[in-house]
């Protein structure tokens, strides 16, 4: 029996939907607070297979052998291949809920990591809409806006909690964002010289994880900075590789009849590109310049959790196989555009034995672009091994 394509509930426009905040919308969203959200359309990997972990690592540019080399990983204290902490995004990156017709940016991330994900683990995710702040009547960025919160809890096949992820998004009226686009105008793509590109690529090729040599808590001093890693100049394949690695989008990208039926059922999930006449998902702002412009950006830009994955890459490279990332936070400020370069680093601002008895470092993290902007200020807590008896 065939599944005919029906007419969409509303026409699919050649632009992204331009909804407005209304009292009814705000009341309907308040009524959703505490709701457990459906996740089926957004799950990418239920199992942490060797291939799934490898694909994700390739998508974020992290070739640490602890997650990519089975023989190496089995000889470490972990005893098996494990996934980078950011692999939770490859299981389920996030959920969209409500706010019909409004634009949205992932603006802030807070994650507490409780247990590693090892090869063969099965990961489940529970998502809860926790509410929102606002609306703030005016903001420099895009006029009237709100900030909402979704809690995502990841558990493994034994019911053990792997991570808590609070995903905060800013919601705004696209028309207002578009009006302010000129105030954010910069030169893109960035006009790199051949010499500059060669120097950047040399930086990238020097990166290496600390690996099996322990970094001991006693050997780290307040004020120490971690090794910087470099991402860029960012190309379209870098953005597509992140999707191919299973870390996005929300809901999943699909093609042909599968996507067409979805868009007819949910017309505001898509727009018609006037150049190709094809329907594209709202998520294509991350690889389609036309869509990015409708969102008030100049050209395609990165994904928030992609930036966080780079942050985690910098931290795990530095801490070594015996370190443990316990917590990260990050705020996404300014777009990271195609052609940009981002350098990620951190400084140790505190040392203590925490309530769990772990010897931890508290770090301030950053992600600096070539324009001198910190596009992701954040924090991290890392537990390190101690020398001799604790």
C-alpha positions in Angstrom: 0.0 0.0 0.0 1.4 3.4 -1.0 1.7 6.3 1.4 0.6 9.3 -0.7 2.0 12.8 -0.1 -0.8 15.0 1.0 -1.1 18.8 0.8 0.8 20.5 3.6 -1.3 21.9 6.4 0.1 25.4 5.4 2.1 26.5 2.4 5.8 26.0 2.6 7.4 29.4 2.0 10.7 30.4 0.3 11.8 31.8 3.6 11.9 30.6 7.2 8.8 31.1 9.2 8.5 34.5 10.9 6.3 34.0 13.9 5.6 36.5 16.7 5.5 36.2 20.5 1.9 36.1 21.6 0.2 35.7 24.9 -1.4 32.5 23.7 2.1 31.1 22.7 3.6 32.0 26.1 0.7 30.4 27.9 0.9 27.2 25.9 4.6 27.0 26.5 4.1 27.5 30.3 1.7 24.6 30.2 4.4 22.3 28.8 6.8 22.9 31.7 7.7 19.5 33.2 6.8 17.6 30.1 8.9 14.6 29.0 9.5 15.1 25.3 9.4 12.5 22.5 12.9 11.6 21.3 12.4 9.0 18.6 12.9 11.4 15.7 16.1 12.8 17.1 18.0 9.7 18.2 21.1 9.0 16.0 23.0 6.2 17.8 21.5 3.9 20.4 24.7 1.9 20.7 28.3 3.1 21.1 29.7 0.8 18.4 33.3 1.2 17.4 32.2 2.6 14.0 29.8 5.1 15.6 32.5 6.4 17.9 35.0 6.6 15.1 32.6 8.5 12.8 31.8 11.0 15.6 35.5 11.5 16.3 36.2 12.1 12.6 33.3 14.6 12.6 34.9 16.7 15.4 38.5 16.2 14.2 39.7 14.2 17.3 41.9 11.2 16.7 42.8 10.4 20.3 43.7 6.7 20.2 41.7 6.2 23.5 38.6 6.5 21.3 39.9 5.4 17.9 42.4 2.5 18.5 41.0 -0.6 20.1 44.5 -2.2 20.9 45.7 1.1 22.5 42.5 1.6 24.6 42.5 -2.0 25.9 46.0 -1.5 27.4 44.8 1.6 29.3 43.2 1.6 32.8 39.8 1.8 31.0 40.4 -1.7 29.6 38.3 -1.0 26.5 37.7 1.6 23.8 35.8 4.5 25.2 34.0 7.4 23.6 34.9 11.1 24.1 32.5 12.7 26.7 31.0 14.6 23.8 29.7 11.4 22.3 26.4 12.0 24.1 25.6 14.4 21.3 25.9 11.5 18.8 23.3 9.6 20.7 20.8 12.5 20.9 22.0 16.1 20.3 18.8 17.9 21.3 15.1 18.3 21.0 13.0 21.1 19.6 9.8 22.0 21.3 7.1 24.6 20.7 7.7 28.2 19.7 6.1 27.9 16.2 7.6 30.2 13.6 10.3 31.7 15.9 14.0 31.5 15.3 16.3 29.8 17.7 20.0 29.7 18.7 21.5 27.3 21.2 23.0 29.9 23.6 24.4 28.0 26.6 25.4 24.5 27.6 25.9 22.9 31.1 26.9 19.3 31.3 27.8 17.1 34.3 29.5 13.8 33.3 29.0 10.9 35.7 30.4 7.8 33.9 32.3 7.1 30.7 30.6 5.6 27.6 32.4 2.4 26.5 32.2 0.5 23.2 29.1 -1.6 23.2 27.1 0.5 25.7 23.5 1.2 25.0 22.5 4.8 25.7 19.0 6.0 26.4 18.0 9.7 26.8 15.2 11.3 28.7 14.3 14.9 27.8 12.3 17.3 29.9 11.2 20.8 29.1 12.1 22.8 32.2 10.7 26.2 31.3 11.9 29.6 30.1 12.9 33.1 31.1 11.3 36.2 29.6 10.4 37.5 27.2 12.9 40.2 27.5 11.3 43.1 25.6 14.4 44.4 23.9 17.9 43.0 23.3 20.8 44.3 21.1 21.0 40.9 19.4 17.5 40.5 18.0 14.8 42.4 19.7 12.3 40.6 21.9 13.6 37.2 23.1 13.3 34.4 25.6 15.7 31.8 26.9 14.4 28.2 27.4 15.8 25.2 29.1 15.7 21.4 28.3 17.2 18.8 30.6 18.6 15.8 28.8 19.7 12.8 30.9 21.7 10.0 29.4 21.8 6.5 31.0 23.5 3.3 29.9 22.1 -0.3 29.7 22.7 -0.8 33.4 20.6 2.2 34.3 23.6 4.2 35.4 23.5 7.9 34.8 26.1 8.9 32.2 25.5 12.7 31.9 23.1 15.5 32.6 22.9 18.1 29.8 21.0 21.4 30.3 20.5 22.9 26.8 19.5 26.5 26.8 18.2 28.2 23.6 17.4 31.8 22.8 14.1 32.2 20.9 13.5 35.3 18.8 11.4 36.8 16.1 13.3 36.3 12.8 12.0 39.5 11.3 13.6 41.5 14.1 16.8 39.6 13.8 16.9 40.3 10.1 16.4 44.1 10.7 19.6 44.1 12.9 21.7 42.0 10.5 23.6 45.0 9.2 24.8 45.9 12.7 26.7 42.6 12.8 28.3 42.8 9.4 31.8 41.5 9.1 34.0 40.4 6.2 33.1 36.8 5.3 34.6 34.6 4.1 37.7 35.8 5.9 40.5 37.0 3.5 43.3 34.7 4.6 46.7 34.8 2.8 48.4 31.7 1.7 51.1 32.3 4.3 48.5 32.6 7.1 46.7 29.4 6.1 50.0 27.5 6.0 50.8 28.7 9.6 47.3 27.8 10.8 47.6 24.3 9.3 51.0 23.9 11.0 49.3 24.7 14.3 46.7 22.0 13.7 49.2 19.3 12.8 51.2 19.9 16.0 48.2 18.9 18.2 48.6 15.6 20.1 46.9 14.1 23.1 48.9 13.6 26.3 47.9 9.9 26.2 49.2 7.3 28.7 51.6 9.7 30.6 49.5 10.7 33.7 49.1 14.3 34.5 49.1 14.5 38.3 47.1 16.9 40.3 50.1 17.9 42.4 52.1 18.9 39.3 49.5 21.5 38.1 49.7 25.1 39.4 47.0 27.8 39.5 47.6 30.0 36.5 48.8 27.2 34.3 47.3 27.1 30.8 46.4 24.0 28.8 47.7 23.4 25.3 45.7 25.2 22.7 44.0 23.4 19.8 43.0 25.0 16.6 40.0 24.5 14.3 40.0 26.0 10.9 39.9 27.6 8.5 36.4 26.0 8.7 35.1 24.6 5.5 31.8 23.2 4.4 33.0 19.6 4.8 33.9 20.4 8.4 30.3 21.3 9.0 28.9 18.3 7.0 31.3 15.9 8.7 29.7 16.9 12.1 26.3 15.9 10.7 27.7 12.7 9.2 29.2 11.9 12.6 25.7 11.6 14.0 25.7 14.7 16.2 22.8 16.6 14.6 20.2 17.7 13.6 17.0 18.1 15.4 15.1 16.2 14.0 17.3 14.1 11.8 18.1 15.1 8.2 16.4 13.0 5.7 16.0 12.9 1.9 13.4 12.5 -0.9 10.0 11.1 0.0 11.0 10.6 3.7 11.7 14.3 4.1 8.9 15.5 1.9 6.3 13.7 4.0 7.8 15.2 7.1 7.7 18.7 5.7 4.1 18.3 4.5 3.2 17.3 8.0 5.2 20.1 9.6 5.5 22.9 7.1 7.5 25.2 9.4 10.3 22.7 9.6 11.3 23.6 6.0 11.5 26.3 3.4 11.9 26.2 -0.4 15.3 27.4 -1.6 14.6 29.8 -4.6 17.8 28.8 -6.3 17.4 25.0 -6.4 13.6 24.9 -5.8 14.3 22.1 -3.3 12.8 22.0 0.2 15.5 22.4 2.9 15.2 22.0 6.7 15.6 24.9 9.1 18.7 23.2 10.3 20.4 24.0 6.9 21.4 27.4 8.3 24.5 25.4 9.3 25.5 24.6 5.7 23.2 26.8 3.4 24.1 30.5 3.1 20.7 31.5 1.9 19.0 29.9 5.0 21.6 31.5 7.3 20.7 34.9 5.8 17.1 34.3 6.6 18.1 33.6 10.2 19.9 37.0 10.4 23.4 35.6 9.8 25.8 36.4 7.0 26.7 32.9 5.8 26.5 29.4 7.2 27.7 29.0 10.8 28.6 26.2 13.2 26.5 24.3 15.7 26.7 25.2 19.4 27.4 21.6 20.5 30.0 21.3 17.7 31.9 24.1 19.5 31.5 22.4 22.8 32.9 19.2 21.2 36.0 21.2 20.3 36.2 22.5 23.9 36.0 18.9 25.2 38.7 17.9 22.7 41.1 20.5 24.0 40.5 19.4 27.6 40.8 15.7 27.1 43.9 16.1 25.0 45.5 18.0 27.9 44.4 15.8 30.8 45.5 12.4 29.4 44.0 8.9 29.7 43.8 9.0 33.5 42.1 12.4 33.8 38.3 12.7 34.0 36.1 15.5 32.8 33.4 16.1 35.4 31.7 19.3 34.3 31.7 21.9 31.5 29.8 25.1 30.8 29.9 27.2 27.7 28.1 30.3 26.3 27.8 30.6 22.5 28.6 34.2 21.6 28.8 35.4 18.0 28.5 33.1 15.0 31.5 31.0 13.9 31.3 31.3 10.2 32.7 29.2 7.3 36.3 30.3 6.8 36.8 31.3 10.5 39.6 29.9 12.7 38.9 29.1 16.4 41.7 28.5 19.0 40.5 26.8 22.2 42.3 26.9 25.5 41.9 27.2 29.2 43.5 28.4 32.4 43.6 26.7 35.8 41.9 29.0 38.4 41.4 26.6 41.3 42.5 23.3 42.9 40.7 21.4 45.6 39.5 18.1 46.9 35.8 18.1 46.1 32.9 16.6 48.1 33.3 13.3 46.2 36.9 13.1 47.3 38.3 13.8 43.9 41.4 15.9 43.3 40.0 18.5 40.9 41.0 21.5 38.9 38.7 24.4 38.1 39.4 26.0 34.8 38.2 29.0 32.8 37.9 28.0 29.1 37.7 30.1 26.0 37.4 29.8 22.2 39.1 32.8 20.4 38.4 33.6 16.8 40.7 35.5 14.4 38.8 38.7 15.2 39.8 38.6 18.8 36.4 37.5 20.0 35.8 34.9 22.7 33.0 33.0 21.0 32.5 30.5 23.8 33.5 31.6 27.3 33.1 28.7 29.7 34.3 26.7 32.6 35.5 23.1 33.3 36.1 20.8 36.2 38.7 18.0 35.7 39.6 15.3 38.2 43.3 14.1 38.0 45.1 11.3 39.7 47.4 12.0 42.7 50.9 11.0 43.4 51.1 8.3 46.0 48.5 7.8 48.7 45.6 10.3 48.6 
